[in-house]
Amino acid sequence: MVSEIFLSPIAYLKVIMHSYRFWNNNINENKRFFIYGVLIGYFEKNKRYITNYIPLLHSKSIIDFERKHSIFMKIDKINQELIMQQNPDYVLGWVRSINKEDVEITPIDKKNQIYLQTAYNKKAVSLFVLIPNLEYDWGITFRAFDSLISEIDESSQMYDIEWEFDEPEKISDLFDILKHLHSVKNKNKPLIMEYKEVFVKSN
């Protein structure tokens, strides 16, 4: 199939760093969290180009964007900042991690995706990080609705979107960095900071 998404290796790396910050073998199982963030990029000639990833928050459970309004406030703020910077990119999708080897789309996932595709842009996508698969694969999958915006609802099906890395010459560098992430043991310094996060060192 023809790829519809071109993912920057740096954006991918940030997604994985965020996921590993809150879920890795050095963290006690009852202290692990799932991550949420947004994808930054642009749409051109029927292709989505994802150029960056911004970590937003972490949670023990699935988040309903409608109930947690701060999500939309952060997305609006990020888009405003990009405009002020005269950056042509914008929020092109959202991310969450799953502790499973395959995606099980929940009604809340569909609801969140509907909001992104209707309130922000019709080409918005969902990226799911499959934590167990990161040991032997890229560990991610993209999904979105394939219907007209006016026709989608929570009974609609989300489909897989083919993707590949943009700037493939940089991919080999990721392996060494990812190996390093596996060995990180310093819990006093986060692998990556979340949007507007203030990190306080624990005593």
TAFEN-V747297 format. One record per pair of residues at least 24 apart in sequence whose C-alpha atoms are under 8 Angstrom apart, sorted by the first residue. I is the first residue (numbers start at 0). J is the second residue. D is the distance in Angstrom with one decimal. If there is no record, write none. Layout:
BEGIN
{{I,J,D} {I,J,D}}
END
This chain:
BEGIN
{{0,161,6.9} {1,161,6.8} {2,160,7.5} {2,161,4.6} {2,162,4.8} {2,163,6.4} {3,45,7.2} {3,46,5.1} {3,47,6.2} {3,160,6.5} {3,161,5.7} {3,162,5.9} {4,46,5.9} {4,47,4.7} {4,48,5.9} {4,49,7.3} {4,160,7.3} {4,161,6.5} {4,162,4.5} {4,163,6.4} {5,46,7.5} {5,47,6.2} {5,48,4.9} {5,49,6.2} {5,162,5.9} {5,163,5.3} {5,164,5.4} {5,165,5.0} {6,48,6.2} {6,49,4.9} {6,50,6.6} {6,162,7.1} {6,163,6.2} {6,164,4.7} {6,165,5.2} {7,48,7.8} {7,49,6.0} {7,50,5.2} {7,51,7.0} {7,164,5.9} {7,165,5.1} {7,166,6.8} {8,164,6.3} {8,165,6.9} {8,166,7.3} {8,167,7.8} {8,169,6.9} {8,170,6.2} {8,173,7.4} {9,50,7.7} {9,51,6.9} {10,38,7.9} {10,49,7.2} {10,50,6.0} {10,51,4.4} {10,52,5.0} {11,51,8.0} {11,52,7.5} {12,173,7.2} {12,177,7.9} {13,51,8.0} {13,52,6.2} {13,53,7.8} {13,54,8.0} {13,191,7.5} {14,52,6.5} {14,54,7.5} {16,180,7.3} {16,190,5.9} {16,191,6.3} {17,54,6.6} {17,190,6.9} {17,191,5.9} {17,192,7.9} {18,96,6.8} {18,128,7.8} {18,130,7.8} {19,180,7.4} {19,190,7.8} {20,189,6.4} {20,190,5.6} {20,191,7.1} {21,57,7.6} {23,181,7.6} {25,184,6.8} {31,59,7.5} {32,57,5.8} {32,58,5.3} {32,59,5.1} {33,57,5.5} {33,58,5.3} {33,59,6.0} {33,60,7.2} {33,95,6.8} {33,96,5.3} {33,97,6.7} {34,58,6.4} {34,94,7.6} {34,95,5.3} {34,96,5.5} {35,93,7.3} {35,94,5.3} {35,95,4.6} {35,96,7.1} {36,93,5.7} {36,94,5.0} {36,95,6.8} {37,74,7.8} {37,90,6.5} {37,91,7.4} {37,92,5.7} {37,93,4.2} {37,94,5.8} {38,90,5.7} {38,91,5.4} {38,92,4.9} {38,93,5.6} {38,94,7.2} {39,88,6.2} {39,89,5.4} {39,90,4.6} {39,91,5.3} {39,92,7.2} {40,88,4.7} {40,89,5.6} {40,90,6.5} {40,91,5.7} {41,87,7.3} {41,88,5.2} {41,89,6.4} {41,91,6.7} {42,122,7.5} {47,122,7.8} {48,165,8.0} {49,91,7.5} {53,193,7.2} {53,194,6.6} {54,192,7.1} {54,193,4.6} {54,194,5.8} {55,193,5.0} {55,194,5.1} {56,193,6.1} {56,194,7.6} {61,107,7.6} {62,107,7.5} {63,107,5.9} {63,108,7.8} {63,110,7.7} {63,111,6.7} {64,111,5.9} {65,111,7.6} {90,119,7.8} {90,123,7.9} {91,120,7.3} {91,122,7.1} {91,123,4.8} {91,124,6.6} {92,123,4.6} {92,124,4.5} {92,125,5.6} {92,126,7.4} {93,123,7.9} {93,124,6.6} {93,125,5.2} {93,126,6.2} {94,125,5.9} {94,126,4.7} {94,127,5.8} {94,128,7.5} {95,126,6.6} {95,127,5.3} {95,128,6.3} {96,127,5.6} {96,128,4.4} {96,129,6.1} {96,130,6.7} {97,127,6.8} {97,128,5.9} {97,129,5.2} {97,130,6.0} {98,129,6.1} {98,130,5.2} {98,131,6.3} {99,129,5.7} {99,130,6.5} {99,131,6.2} {99,132,8.0} {100,129,5.7} {100,130,7.3} {100,131,5.8} {100,132,5.9} {101,129,6.7} {102,127,7.2} {102,129,7.4} {106,153,6.3} {109,152,7.9} {109,153,5.7} {109,157,7.8} {110,152,7.8} {110,153,6.2} {112,143,7.2} {113,151,7.3} {113,152,7.1} {113,153,8.0} {116,148,7.2} {117,148,6.4} {121,148,6.8}}
END
